[in-house]
Amino acid sequence: MISCAQQSSPSGGDRDSESPKIVASEPLNFSINYSGHSIELKFSEFVQINSLTEQLVITPSLKFPPEFQLSGKKLKIIFIDSLKPNTTYQFNFGGGIKDITENNPLDSNLFIFSTGDYIDSLFIKGQIKDAFTLAPIENA
């Protein structure tokens, strides 16, 4: 009649505060000369897509929105139209990819690749001048 253990429900462990991470991808992030029709991302944990159609910003924009296939820890993004040649594409996932336990957003929401020989830095260089005097404008 004497017991030495106290029965109770398990605590469930510590709260999941880790964001999901991309552990593998096809193509690799910052790849060049890409000629495929989809991106496949493998995550460190199970994820869910949350309004990804609205959250995903693709630069330059595509004519048709991509399709998404989520299976386990993998997300496949399928392009409906062809990618432009010699173009750098940037995918900003925003808050559209989260883990399934605590809704932690993806740790790095940028994915970049190029269909050409280099990644375009999107850097613009030039001078700003006064239209009437052609003098450079300071602190512009």
C-alpha positions as CSV (number, residue, x, y, z in Angstrom):
1,M,0.0,0.0,0.0
2,I,3.0,2.3,0.2
3,S,4.2,3.8,-3.1
4,C,7.5,5.5,-3.7
5,A,6.7,7.2,-7.0
6,Q,4.2,10.0,-7.6
7,Q,2.1,9.6,-10.8
8,S,1.7,12.7,-12.9
9,S,1.3,13.7,-16.6
10,P,4.6,14.3,-18.5
11,S,5.6,18.0,-18.7
12,G,6.0,17.9,-22.5
13,G,9.6,19.4,-22.3
14,D,10.9,22.8,-23.0
15,R,9.1,25.2,-25.3
16,D,10.3,24.9,-29.0
17,S,12.0,28.3,-29.6
18,E,14.1,27.1,-32.6
19,S,13.2,28.3,-36.0
20,P,13.2,25.8,-38.9
21,K,16.3,25.9,-41.0
22,I,17.0,25.0,-44.6
23,V,19.4,22.0,-44.4
24,A,19.5,21.1,-48.1
25,S,18.2,22.6,-51.3
26,E,18.1,21.9,-55.0
27,P,19.5,24.2,-56.4
28,L,21.8,25.4,-53.7
29,N,21.2,28.9,-52.4
30,F,23.2,31.4,-54.5
31,S,23.6,28.9,-57.4
32,I,24.4,30.1,-60.9
33,N,23.4,28.8,-64.4
34,Y,20.2,27.2,-63.0
35,S,17.9,25.8,-65.7
36,G,15.4,23.8,-63.8
37,H,11.6,24.3,-63.3
38,S,11.4,24.0,-59.5
39,I,13.1,24.5,-56.2
40,E,13.2,21.8,-53.5
41,L,13.9,22.9,-49.9
42,K,14.5,20.4,-47.1
43,F,14.1,21.7,-43.5
44,S,15.5,20.7,-40.1
45,E,12.0,20.0,-38.8
46,F,8.4,19.6,-40.0
47,V,7.0,22.8,-41.4
48,Q,3.7,24.2,-42.5
49,I,3.0,26.8,-45.1
50,N,1.0,29.7,-43.9
51,S,-0.5,32.0,-46.6
52,L,2.6,31.4,-48.6
53,T,0.9,32.6,-51.8
54,E,0.4,36.0,-50.2
55,Q,3.7,36.0,-48.2
56,L,6.1,35.0,-50.9
57,V,7.7,37.8,-52.8
58,I,9.6,36.8,-56.0
59,T,11.9,39.3,-57.7
60,P,11.6,39.7,-60.6
61,S,8.0,38.6,-60.5
62,L,6.8,35.6,-62.4
63,K,3.9,35.7,-64.9
64,F,2.0,32.9,-63.0
65,P,2.3,32.2,-59.3
66,P,4.2,29.0,-58.5
67,E,2.6,25.8,-57.1
68,F,3.6,24.4,-53.7
69,Q,4.0,20.7,-52.7
70,L,4.7,20.1,-49.0
71,S,5.6,16.6,-48.0
72,G,7.2,15.8,-44.6
73,K,10.2,18.1,-44.2
74,K,10.4,19.0,-47.9
75,L,8.8,21.9,-49.8
76,K,8.8,21.9,-53.6
77,I,8.1,25.2,-55.4
78,I,7.1,24.5,-59.0
79,F,7.3,27.2,-61.7
80,I,4.4,27.3,-64.1
81,D,6.2,29.6,-66.6
82,S,9.8,29.6,-67.8
83,L,12.5,31.6,-66.0
84,K,14.2,34.4,-67.9
85,P,17.7,33.8,-69.1
86,N,20.6,35.6,-67.4
87,T,18.4,36.7,-64.5
88,T,18.9,36.6,-60.7
89,Y,15.8,35.5,-58.8
90,Q,15.2,36.4,-55.2
91,F,12.6,34.5,-53.1
92,N,11.5,36.2,-49.8
93,F,9.3,33.8,-47.9
94,G,8.2,36.4,-45.3
95,G,6.3,34.6,-42.6
96,G,4.9,32.0,-45.0
97,I,6.9,29.0,-43.7
98,K,6.7,28.1,-40.0
99,D,7.3,25.0,-37.9
100,I,4.3,22.9,-36.9
101,T,4.8,23.0,-33.1
102,E,5.2,26.6,-32.1
103,N,4.7,28.5,-35.4
104,N,8.3,29.7,-35.3
105,P,9.0,31.4,-38.7
106,L,11.8,30.2,-41.0
107,D,15.2,31.5,-39.8
108,S,16.4,32.7,-43.2
109,N,13.6,33.8,-45.5
110,L,15.8,34.6,-48.5
111,F,16.6,32.2,-51.3
112,I,18.6,33.4,-54.3
113,F,19.8,31.8,-57.6
114,S,20.6,33.0,-61.1
115,T,19.9,31.6,-64.5
116,G,23.1,33.3,-65.8
117,D,26.8,33.3,-65.0
118,Y,26.7,35.5,-61.9
119,I,24.5,36.7,-59.1
120,D,23.3,40.2,-59.7
121,S,23.9,42.4,-56.7
122,L,21.1,44.7,-57.5
123,F,23.5,47.6,-56.9
124,I,22.9,50.9,-58.8
125,K,25.6,53.5,-59.0
126,G,25.3,57.0,-60.3
127,Q,25.3,60.7,-59.6
128,I,22.5,63.0,-58.6
129,K,22.7,66.5,-60.1
130,D,20.6,69.6,-60.0
131,A,18.7,69.7,-63.2
132,F,19.2,73.5,-63.6
133,T,22.8,73.9,-62.6
134,L,24.1,70.4,-63.2
135,A,25.9,70.7,-59.8
136,P,26.1,67.6,-57.7
137,I,23.5,67.5,-54.9
138,E,25.1,67.0,-51.5
139,N,23.8,64.5,-49.0
140,A,21.3,63.0,-51.4
